[in-house]
Amino acid sequence: MTTATARQVQDIDARTGDLGTTRTASKRSPWNRKNPYRAQVSSNRLLSGPTSAKEVRHFSIDLGDSGITYEAGDGFGVKPVNDAALVSAVIDRLGVPADTAVHTKSGEISLAQALTTEYEIGIPSMDLIEAVAERAGDAELDHVLQNGDRASFDAWTWGRDVVDVLDLDRSGALDPAEFLGLLRPLQHRVYSISSSPTAHEGSVHLTVSTVRYRSAERDRGGVCSTYLADRVGDSQEAGVFLSANKSFRLPSDDTPIVMIGPGTGVAPFRAFLHERRARGASGRNWLFFGDQHRASDFLYEDELTDFERDGLLTRLDLAFSRDQFEKIYVQHRMREAGKQLYGWLEEGAQIYVCGDASRMAQGVDEALHEVVAEHGGRSSDAAEDYVNDLKRAKRYLRDVY
């Protein structure tokens, strides 16, 4: 199995960048983050190829009698369960029996159960870090905390879990109750839905990159992505709920759309395309997709090439960054097709972006401004105004994380 780098783990498997951020839940459903529906995961299929540096999986989740309804563009929340090996490692560092009784919001349960289902142990909280720092006298951590530099603190915490923090102080000074009081509640993760409610009635599909890496002689992974990949299994249940995204919806059936979604950012656009085909929408569809290698990372290749062949996809532009000496990304393809892209915008197209916020979305935004400036004969300021007008008209929509 291929692994991710340590810097990728700080919840790359989370659908939202902020663990505390939840989109508005559907008012039509009783299911939410506090009361998730126990749904069967009916399919767990590997999408990426054997030579890929990533592990991307397709999950199908049965909605059963939940009454959950969704639209293309929505997200889906999953309540994870922590890895048993990590739970055991934390208990070992605390030096107490696994069946030690503790009081939680669920009542009196064992420490092992609390750490498995109720507390975040994959990502250490600031409270825990500061408490251990007071006891440990670790020079590096003390410097990071005293310096007050957010970038240095983020660099120190990337890839570290609760065990790594406890390892700084082996005195066993923290009792279970005090320790649990320093942890955050175990949060759900939200993923873009990659299915269409019209074409895939009664189910929700998710496209998830499984985070795995090895550090300090321990195998580690994303909390929820490894839960889905390894600890749910086919036809077993997971706690789920709808996380509606009303600001990322399809336009009228006759409106052209441009979709930019490399990697797992393709998820909502798979949903869009299936929905438009099921509805017989007449609007043109253009997709920019990319990843590292075509041979191993072309997610949903058969579906997308079929969509292109039957005319549903008016245009499919691909960017596989490592298939040639110079890296090529989706923003490069946007510039190459700049004249046509600007033409679509002038004809009323709606543009969507989904995926990585820190690099991809920024690069796409810069490319969009350049396309408007070059092919619209505008100054940089005028191009900025044009793009801002697209945003105000809700014709430039982003779902980035």
C-alpha positions as CSV (number, residue, x, y, z in Angstrom):
1,M,0.0,0.0,0.0
2,T,1.4,3.4,-0.9
3,T,1.6,6.0,1.8
4,A,1.1,9.8,2.1
5,T,3.6,12.1,3.7
6,A,3.3,13.2,7.3
7,R,2.3,16.7,6.3
8,Q,-0.7,15.3,4.4
9,V,-2.3,13.7,7.4
10,Q,-3.6,16.8,9.2
11,D,-7.0,15.9,8.1
12,I,-6.7,15.8,4.4
13,D,-9.4,13.2,4.8
14,A,-11.7,15.8,6.2
15,R,-14.2,17.2,3.7
16,T,-14.0,20.6,5.4
17,G,-10.8,22.3,6.4
18,D,-12.2,23.3,9.7
19,L,-13.2,20.3,11.9
20,G,-15.8,22.5,13.7
21,T,-17.4,23.7,10.5
22,T,-20.7,22.1,9.5
23,R,-22.9,23.1,6.7
24,T,-26.6,23.6,7.4
25,A,-28.3,20.2,7.8
26,S,-31.4,19.4,5.9
27,K,-34.5,20.5,7.9
28,R,-36.4,17.5,6.3
29,S,-34.3,15.0,8.1
30,P,-33.9,14.1,11.8
31,W,-30.4,12.9,11.1
32,N,-27.4,15.2,12.0
33,R,-24.0,15.1,13.6
34,K,-25.4,14.5,17.0
35,N,-27.9,11.9,15.8
36,P,-26.4,10.2,12.7
37,Y,-28.2,7.6,10.7
38,R,-26.7,4.1,10.8
39,A,-26.3,3.3,7.1
40,Q,-24.9,0.3,5.4
41,V,-21.7,0.8,3.3
42,S,-22.6,-1.5,0.4
43,S,-19.6,-0.9,-1.7
44,N,-15.9,-0.1,-1.1
45,R,-14.0,0.0,-4.4
46,L,-10.5,1.0,-5.1
47,L,-10.3,3.6,-7.9
48,S,-6.6,4.3,-8.1
49,G,-4.3,2.0,-9.9
50,P,-1.6,-0.3,-8.3
51,T,1.2,2.1,-9.2
52,S,-0.5,5.2,-7.9
53,A,1.1,7.2,-5.0
54,K,-2.4,7.6,-3.7
55,E,-5.2,5.3,-2.5
56,V,-8.6,6.7,-3.7
57,R,-11.7,4.7,-3.0
58,H,-15.4,4.8,-4.1
59,F,-18.0,4.1,-1.5
60,S,-21.7,3.5,-2.0
61,I,-23.8,4.1,1.1
62,D,-27.4,2.8,1.2
63,L,-29.9,5.4,2.5
64,G,-32.4,2.7,3.5
65,D,-35.4,4.0,5.4
66,S,-33.6,7.2,6.5
67,G,-35.7,9.5,4.4
68,I,-32.5,11.5,3.6
69,T,-32.8,13.4,0.3
70,Y,-30.0,15.4,-1.3
71,E,-29.1,17.3,-4.4
72,A,-26.0,17.2,-6.6
73,G,-23.4,19.4,-5.0
74,D,-24.3,18.5,-1.4
75,G,-21.8,17.0,1.1
76,F,-22.2,13.9,3.4
77,G,-21.1,13.8,7.0
78,V,-19.5,10.6,8.4
79,K,-18.9,10.0,12.1
80,P,-15.6,8.0,12.3
81,V,-14.4,5.5,14.9
82,N,-10.8,5.7,16.0
83,D,-8.2,3.0,15.1
84,A,-8.0,0.3,17.8
85,A,-4.1,0.3,17.6
86,L,-4.0,4.0,18.3
87,V,-6.5,3.7,21.2
88,S,-4.3,1.0,22.7
89,A,-1.2,3.1,22.3
90,V,-2.8,6.0,24.1
91,I,-4.0,3.8,27.0
92,D,-0.5,2.3,27.2
93,R,1.0,5.8,27.6
94,L,-1.5,6.6,30.4
95,G,-0.5,3.4,32.2
96,V,-4.0,2.4,33.3
97,P,-6.3,-0.5,32.4
98,A,-8.4,-0.2,29.3
99,D,-11.6,-0.9,31.3
100,T,-11.0,2.0,33.6
101,A,-14.4,3.7,34.1
102,V,-14.7,7.3,33.0
103,H,-17.6,9.7,32.9
104,T,-18.5,11.2,29.5
105,K,-21.6,12.7,27.9
106,S,-22.7,9.2,27.2
107,G,-22.5,8.3,30.9
108,E,-20.0,6.0,32.6
109,I,-18.1,3.9,30.0
110,S,-14.7,2.3,29.8
111,L,-11.7,4.4,28.9
112,A,-11.2,2.3,25.8
113,Q,-14.7,2.9,24.6
114,A,-14.4,6.7,25.2
115,L,-11.2,6.9,23.2
116,T,-12.7,4.8,20.4
117,T,-15.9,6.7,19.8
118,E,-16.0,10.0,21.6
119,Y,-12.6,11.8,21.6
120,E,-10.2,13.1,18.9
121,I,-6.9,11.3,19.3
122,G,-5.6,11.6,15.8
123,I,-5.0,15.3,16.1
124,P,-3.8,16.7,19.5
125,S,-5.6,19.6,20.9
126,M,-3.9,22.8,22.0
127,D,-5.0,22.2,25.6
128,L,-3.3,18.8,25.6
129,I,-0.1,20.2,24.0
130,E,0.1,23.1,26.5
131,A,-0.5,20.7,29.5
132,V,2.2,18.3,28.4
133,A,4.6,21.1,27.7
134,E,4.3,22.3,31.3
135,R,5.3,18.9,32.5
136,A,7.7,17.8,29.9
137,G,10.2,20.6,29.6
138,D,10.8,19.8,25.9
139,A,13.0,22.6,24.5
140,E,11.7,22.4,20.9
141,L,8.0,22.5,22.0
142,D,8.7,25.3,24.6
143,H,10.4,27.4,21.9
144,V,7.4,26.9,19.5
145,L,4.9,27.8,22.1
146,Q,6.8,30.8,23.4
147,N,7.6,32.1,20.0
148,G,3.9,32.5,19.2
149,D,4.5,31.9,15.5
150,R,1.5,30.1,14.0
151,A,3.6,28.8,11.1
152,S,6.1,27.2,13.4
153,F,3.4,25.7,15.6
154,D,1.6,24.2,12.5
155,A,4.9,22.8,11.3
156,W,5.5,21.2,14.7
157,T,2.0,19.7,14.9
158,W,1.8,18.4,11.3
159,G,1.7,14.6,11.4
160,R,1.7,14.3,15.2
161,D,-1.0,12.5,17.1
162,V,-1.9,12.3,20.8
163,V,0.6,9.5,21.4
164,D,3.4,11.7,20.0
165,V,2.5,14.4,22.5
166,L,2.2,12.0,25.5
167,D,5.6,10.5,24.5
168,L,7.2,13.9,25.5
169,D,6.2,13.2,29.1
170,R,6.5,9.6,30.3
171,S,5.9,10.5,34.0
172,G,2.3,9.3,33.9
173,A,1.2,12.5,35.6
174,L,-2.1,12.7,33.7
175,D,-5.0,10.7,35.1
176,P,-7.7,9.5,32.7
177,A,-10.3,12.1,33.8
178,E,-7.8,15.0,33.5
179,F,-6.6,13.6,30.2
180,L,-10.0,13.4,28.6
181,G,-10.8,16.9,29.7
182,L,-7.9,18.1,27.5
183,L,-9.2,16.4,24.4
184,R,-11.6,17.6,21.7
185,P,-14.8,15.6,20.9
186,L,-14.3,13.2,17.9
187,Q,-15.7,15.2,15.0
188,H,-17.4,14.0,11.8
189,R,-15.8,14.6,8.4
190,V,-17.7,15.8,5.4
191,Y,-17.1,14.7,1.9
192,S,-18.6,15.9,-1.4
193,I,-21.3,13.6,-2.7
194,S,-20.3,12.0,-6.1
195,S,-23.7,10.6,-7.0
196,S,-26.9,11.9,-8.5
197,P,-30.1,11.5,-6.5
198,T,-31.9,11.0,-9.8
199,A,-29.5,8.5,-11.3
200,H,-28.5,6.7,-8.1
201,E,-31.8,6.7,-6.2
202,G,-31.6,5.4,-2.6
203,S,-27.8,5.7,-2.3
204,V,-25.0,8.2,-1.8
205,H,-21.6,7.8,-3.3
206,L,-18.3,9.2,-1.9
207,T,-14.9,9.5,-3.5
208,V,-12.3,9.5,-0.7
209,S,-8.5,9.6,-0.7
210,T,-7.2,7.3,2.1
211,V,-4.4,9.0,4.0
212,R,-1.7,6.6,5.1
213,Y,1.9,7.3,6.2
214,R,4.6,6.0,8.5
215,S,6.4,8.1,11.0
216,A,8.5,7.4,14.2
217,E,8.2,3.7,13.5
218,R,4.4,3.7,13.6
219,D,1.9,3.3,10.8
220,R,-0.6,6.2,10.8
221,G,-3.6,7.4,8.8
222,G,-6.4,9.8,8.4
223,V,-9.1,9.3,11.0
224,C,-12.1,9.0,8.8
225,S,-10.5,7.9,5.5
226,T,-9.0,4.8,7.1
227,Y,-12.2,4.2,9.1
228,L,-14.1,4.0,5.8
229,A,-11.4,2.0,4.0
230,D,-10.5,-0.5,6.7
231,R,-12.8,-0.5,9.7
232,V,-16.3,-0.4,8.2
233,G,-16.1,-3.1,5.6
234,D,-18.7,-4.0,2.9
235,S,-22.3,-4.1,4.1
236,Q,-21.5,-2.8,7.6
237,E,-22.9,0.4,9.1
238,A,-21.5,3.9,9.6
239,G,-23.1,6.9,11.2
240,V,-23.9,9.4,8.4
241,F,-26.0,12.5,7.8
242,L,-26.6,15.1,5.1
243,S,-24.5,18.3,5.0
244,A,-26.3,20.5,2.5
245,N,-24.4,22.9,0.3
246,K,-26.9,25.3,-1.2
247,S,-24.2,27.5,-2.6
248,F,-22.9,24.8,-5.0
249,R,-25.9,23.8,-7.1
250,L,-26.5,23.1,-10.8
251,P,-28.0,26.0,-12.8
252,S,-30.9,25.7,-15.1
253,D,-30.8,22.7,-17.5
254,D,-29.9,24.9,-20.5
255,T,-27.0,26.8,-18.9
256,P,-23.5,25.7,-19.9
257,I,-21.1,24.8,-17.0
258,V,-17.4,24.6,-16.7
259,M,-16.1,22.3,-13.9
260,I,-12.6,22.3,-12.6
261,G,-11.9,19.4,-10.2
262,P,-8.5,17.6,-10.1
263,G,-8.1,14.5,-8.0
264,T,-11.0,13.8,-5.6
265,G,-12.3,17.3,-6.5
266,V,-14.0,15.5,-9.4
267,A,-16.5,14.1,-7.0
268,P,-19.3,16.7,-7.2
269,F,-18.8,16.9,-11.0
270,R,-19.4,13.2,-11.4
271,A,-22.7,14.0,-9.6
272,F,-23.4,16.9,-11.8
273,L,-22.8,14.9,-15.0
274,H,-25.0,12.0,-13.9
275,E,-27.7,14.4,-12.8
276,R,-27.7,16.3,-16.1
277,R,-27.8,13.1,-18.1
278,A,-30.7,11.7,-16.0
279,R,-32.6,15.0,-16.5
280,G,-31.9,15.3,-20.2
281,A,-30.3,18.7,-19.6
282,S,-29.4,20.6,-22.8
283,G,-26.6,22.8,-21.4
284,R,-23.1,22.1,-22.5
285,N,-20.6,20.6,-20.0
286,W,-16.8,21.1,-19.9
287,L,-14.6,19.4,-17.3
288,F,-11.0,20.0,-16.4
289,F,-9.6,17.0,-14.6
290,G,-6.0,16.2,-13.6
291,D,-3.8,14.2,-11.2
292,Q,-0.3,12.7,-11.2
293,H,-0.4,9.9,-13.8
294,R,-3.0,8.9,-16.4
295,A,-2.3,5.2,-16.1
296,S,-3.0,5.1,-12.3
297,D,-4.9,8.3,-11.3
298,F,-7.6,8.8,-13.9
299,L,-10.5,8.6,-11.6
300,Y,-13.7,7.4,-13.2
301,E,-11.9,7.1,-16.6
302,D,-14.5,4.8,-18.1
303,E,-17.4,7.0,-17.1
304,L,-15.8,10.3,-18.2
305,T,-14.7,9.0,-21.5
306,D,-18.1,7.5,-22.1
307,F,-19.7,10.9,-21.2
308,E,-17.4,12.5,-23.8
309,R,-18.1,9.9,-26.4
310,D,-21.9,10.2,-26.1
311,G,-21.8,14.0,-26.1
312,L,-22.8,14.7,-22.5
313,L,-19.3,16.1,-21.9
314,T,-18.9,18.7,-24.6
315,R,-15.2,18.9,-23.7
316,L,-12.8,17.0,-21.4
317,D,-9.4,18.6,-20.8
318,L,-6.9,16.5,-18.9
319,A,-3.7,17.4,-17.0
320,F,-1.5,14.6,-15.6
321,S,1.3,16.5,-13.9
322,R,4.0,13.8,-13.8
323,D,3.5,12.1,-17.2
324,Q,6.1,14.5,-18.7
325,F,9.2,16.4,-17.6
326,E,7.4,19.7,-16.9
327,K,4.5,19.4,-14.6
328,I,1.2,20.3,-16.1
329,Y,-1.8,21.2,-14.0
330,V,-5.5,22.1,-14.8
331,Q,-4.7,25.8,-14.7
332,H,-2.2,25.3,-17.5
333,R,-5.0,23.7,-19.6
334,M,-7.2,26.6,-18.8
335,R,-4.7,29.0,-20.2
336,E,-4.2,26.8,-23.3
337,A,-8.0,26.9,-23.9
338,G,-8.3,30.5,-22.8
339,K,-10.1,31.8,-25.9
340,Q,-12.7,29.1,-25.8
341,L,-13.1,29.4,-22.0
342,Y,-13.6,33.1,-22.3
343,G,-16.2,32.5,-25.0
344,W,-18.1,30.1,-22.8
345,L,-18.1,32.8,-20.0
346,E,-19.4,35.4,-22.4
347,E,-22.2,33.0,-23.4
348,G,-23.4,32.7,-19.8
349,A,-21.5,29.7,-18.6
350,Q,-21.3,29.0,-14.8
351,I,-17.9,28.0,-13.5
352,Y,-17.2,25.6,-10.6
353,V,-14.0,24.7,-8.7
354,C,-13.6,21.9,-6.2
355,G,-10.6,20.6,-4.4
356,D,-7.5,21.9,-2.6
357,A,-7.8,25.4,-1.4
358,S,-4.2,26.2,-0.7
359,R,-2.6,25.7,-4.1
360,M,-5.0,24.4,-6.8
361,A,-7.8,26.8,-6.2
362,Q,-5.4,29.8,-6.0
363,G,-3.7,28.7,-9.3
364,V,-7.1,28.3,-11.0
365,D,-8.2,31.7,-9.8
366,E,-5.0,33.3,-11.2
367,A,-5.5,31.5,-14.5
368,L,-9.1,32.7,-14.7
369,H,-8.0,36.3,-14.2
370,E,-5.3,35.9,-16.9
371,V,-7.8,34.3,-19.4
372,V,-10.2,37.2,-18.9
373,A,-7.5,39.8,-19.2
374,E,-5.9,38.3,-22.3
375,H,-8.9,37.2,-24.3
376,G,-11.3,39.9,-23.1
377,G,-8.8,42.7,-23.8
378,R,-9.0,43.9,-20.3
379,S,-6.5,45.4,-17.9
380,S,-5.7,43.4,-14.7
381,D,-8.1,45.7,-12.7
382,A,-10.9,45.3,-15.3
383,A,-10.3,41.5,-15.2
384,E,-10.6,41.6,-11.5
385,D,-13.9,43.4,-11.8
386,Y,-15.2,40.9,-14.4
387,V,-14.3,37.9,-12.1
388,N,-15.9,39.7,-9.1
389,D,-19.1,40.2,-11.2
390,L,-19.1,36.4,-11.9
391,K,-18.9,35.8,-8.1
392,R,-21.7,38.3,-7.4
393,A,-23.9,36.7,-10.0
394,K,-23.2,33.3,-8.5
395,R,-21.6,32.2,-11.7
396,Y,-18.2,31.4,-10.1
397,L,-18.7,28.9,-7.3
398,R,-16.0,27.2,-5.3
399,D,-16.1,24.2,-2.9
400,V,-12.5,24.1,-1.6
401,Y,-10.9,22.7,1.5
